[in-house]
Amino acid sequence: MADGYDMPTRKANPAPLGLLGFGMTTVLLSLHNAGITPLDNVVLAMGAFCGGLAQLVAGIMEYRNGNTFGTVAFTMYGVFWMTFVAINTGLFGMGSEGKTVGAYCLVWGIMTLFMFLGTLKGRISSKFVFLTLTVTFFLLAAGDIGGFEVLSKAAGVVGLICGSAAIYSAAAEILEEQNGEEVLPY
């Protein structure tokens, strides 16, 4: 600083931003997967900006904080939402096939399973979010590959729980920081 004082800088916690971007978008998509709402511009816009952009920003911020797990999680799931929007808007001029979408969900499920394993020594809320997300992806994969709509609807229900848990976890972190103590257990 110009006045010679060296003031410590405090970095913001980007996790609530990423969790909210993920959670809110996951809830909206899961409403569609459960057969409650259509897949429309609301879901795709949330996917592009809250799911995609907000999580990408959170991932970059986690990198600056030296958090490898947060960097990978938020960046990769931000990219998931960007690819999801690209696929569902026909950005590349082609449609998508059920089995190909199933394979897409399968590779995301495998990655999510590895991320879940990375949460085993962490908070209960992180374990729960990654476990339910793993189940969601595997149910979607099985539903798309096998043509079982009931599995896709079940994935929607599990996804609603997952997204809601991510929102809760974000709220817990924000409230703890604002109040200087744990308000919601997580």
C-alpha positions in Angstrom: 0.0 0.0 0.0 1.1 3.6 -0.6 1.0 4.5 3.1 3.5 1.7 4.1 1.0 -0.3 6.0 0.8 -4.0 5.1 -2.8 -5.0 5.7 -3.7 -8.6 5.5 -6.2 -9.5 2.8 -9.0 -11.9 3.5 -10.1 -14.1 0.7 -13.8 -14.9 0.2 -15.0 -18.5 0.4 -16.2 -19.3 -3.1 -17.9 -22.6 -2.1 -21.3 -21.1 -1.4 -21.3 -19.5 -4.8 -20.5 -22.8 -6.5 -23.0 -24.7 -4.3 -25.8 -22.3 -5.1 -25.1 -22.4 -8.8 -25.0 -26.2 -8.7 -27.9 -26.7 -6.3 -30.4 -24.2 -7.9 -29.8 -25.5 -11.4 -29.9 -29.1 -10.3 -33.3 -28.6 -8.6 -34.7 -27.1 -11.8 -33.3 -29.9 -14.1 -34.4 -32.5 -11.6 -38.0 -31.2 -11.7 -37.8 -31.9 -15.5 -36.2 -35.4 -15.0 -38.9 -36.3 -12.4 -41.6 -35.4 -15.1 -42.9 -32.3 -13.3 -41.8 -29.5 -15.6 -40.5 -29.3 -19.2 -36.9 -28.8 -20.2 -37.2 -25.2 -21.4 -35.3 -22.0 -21.7 -35.6 -21.4 -17.9 -33.6 -24.6 -17.2 -31.1 -24.0 -20.0 -30.5 -20.3 -19.0 -29.9 -21.4 -15.4 -27.7 -24.1 -16.7 -25.6 -21.7 -18.7 -25.2 -19.0 -16.2 -25.8 -20.3 -12.6 -24.7 -23.9 -13.2 -22.0 -23.1 -15.8 -20.6 -19.6 -15.3 -21.1 -19.3 -11.5 -19.5 -22.6 -10.9 -16.6 -21.9 -13.3 -15.9 -18.6 -11.4 -16.1 -20.5 -8.1 -13.6 -23.1 -9.4 -11.2 -20.4 -10.5 -11.5 -18.7 -7.1 -10.9 -22.1 -5.4 -7.7 -22.4 -7.4 -6.6 -19.0 -6.1 -7.3 -20.3 -2.6 -5.2 -23.4 -3.2 -8.1 -25.8 -2.9 -7.6 -28.6 -5.5 -10.8 -30.4 -4.7 -12.9 -27.3 -5.0 -11.2 -26.3 -8.2 -11.9 -29.6 -9.8 -15.4 -30.0 -8.5 -16.7 -26.5 -9.4 -14.8 -26.2 -12.7 -15.8 -29.6 -13.9 -19.5 -29.3 -12.9 -19.5 -25.8 -14.4 -18.3 -27.4 -17.6 -21.0 -30.1 -17.2 -23.7 -27.5 -17.3 -22.1 -25.7 -20.3 -22.0 -29.0 -22.2 -25.5 -29.9 -21.1 -26.8 -26.6 -22.5 -24.8 -27.0 -25.7 -26.2 -30.5 -26.2 -29.8 -29.5 -25.5 -29.8 -26.4 -27.7 -28.2 -28.2 -30.7 -25.2 -25.8 -30.5 -23.2 -28.1 -32.8 -26.1 -28.7 -35.2 -26.8 -32.3 -34.3 -29.3 -34.0 -32.0 -28.5 -36.5 -29.3 -29.3 -40.2 -29.0 -30.5 -41.9 -25.8 -27.6 -44.2 -25.6 -25.0 -41.5 -26.2 -26.7 -39.3 -23.5 -26.6 -42.4 -21.3 -22.8 -42.8 -21.9 -22.4 -39.1 -21.1 -24.2 -39.5 -17.8 -22.2 -42.6 -17.1 -18.8 -40.9 -17.5 -20.1 -38.0 -15.3 -21.3 -40.6 -12.8 -17.8 -42.3 -12.7 -16.1 -38.9 -12.2 -18.6 -38.0 -9.5 -18.0 -41.4 -7.7 -14.3 -40.5 -7.5 -15.2 -37.0 -6.2 -17.4 -38.7 -3.6 -14.5 -40.7 -2.4 -12.6 -37.4 -1.9 -15.3 -36.3 0.5 -15.1 -39.2 2.9 -12.9 -37.3 5.4 -15.0 -34.1 5.0 -18.3 -32.7 6.1 -21.4 -34.8 6.1 -23.2 -32.4 3.8 -20.4 -32.8 1.1 -20.6 -36.6 1.4 -24.4 -36.4 1.0 -24.3 -34.1 -2.0 -21.7 -36.2 -3.9 -23.3 -39.5 -3.0 -26.8 -38.4 -4.2 -25.2 -36.8 -7.3 -23.4 -40.1 -8.0 -26.7 -42.0 -7.7 -28.5 -39.4 -9.9 -25.9 -39.8 -12.7 -26.0 -43.6 -12.6 -29.8 -43.7 -12.6 -29.9 -41.3 -15.6 -27.3 -43.4 -17.4 -29.2 -46.6 -16.8 -32.5 -44.9 -17.8 -31.1 -43.5 -21.0 -29.1 -46.6 -22.0 -31.8 -49.1 -21.2 -34.8 -46.9 -22.2 -36.3 -47.1 -18.7 -38.2 -43.9 -18.1 -38.9 -44.9 -14.5 -35.2 -44.7 -13.7 -34.9 -41.3 -15.2 -37.8 -40.1 -13.0 -36.2 -41.7 -10.0 -33.0 -39.8 -10.9 -35.1 -36.6 -10.9 -36.3 -37.3 -7.3 -32.7 -38.1 -6.1 -31.5 -35.0 -8.0 -34.1 -32.8 -6.2 -32.7 -34.1 -2.9 -29.1 -33.5 -4.1 -29.7 -30.0 -5.3 -31.6 -29.1 -2.2 -28.8 -30.5 0.0 -26.3 -28.3 -2.0 -28.4 -25.2 -1.4 -28.7 -26.1 2.3 -24.9 -26.5 2.5 -24.4 -23.1 0.8 -26.8 -21.5 3.3 -25.0 -23.1 6.2 -21.6 -21.8 5.1 -22.9 -18.3 4.4 -24.7 -18.1 7.8 -21.7 -19.5 9.7 -19.4 -16.8 8.2 -21.9 -14.0 8.8 -22.6 -15.0 12.4 -19.1 -16.2 13.4 -20.5 -19.6 14.5 -22.3 -22.6 13.1 -26.0 -21.8 12.6 -27.0 -24.8 10.5 -25.2 -28.1 11.1 -23.4 -29.3 8.0 
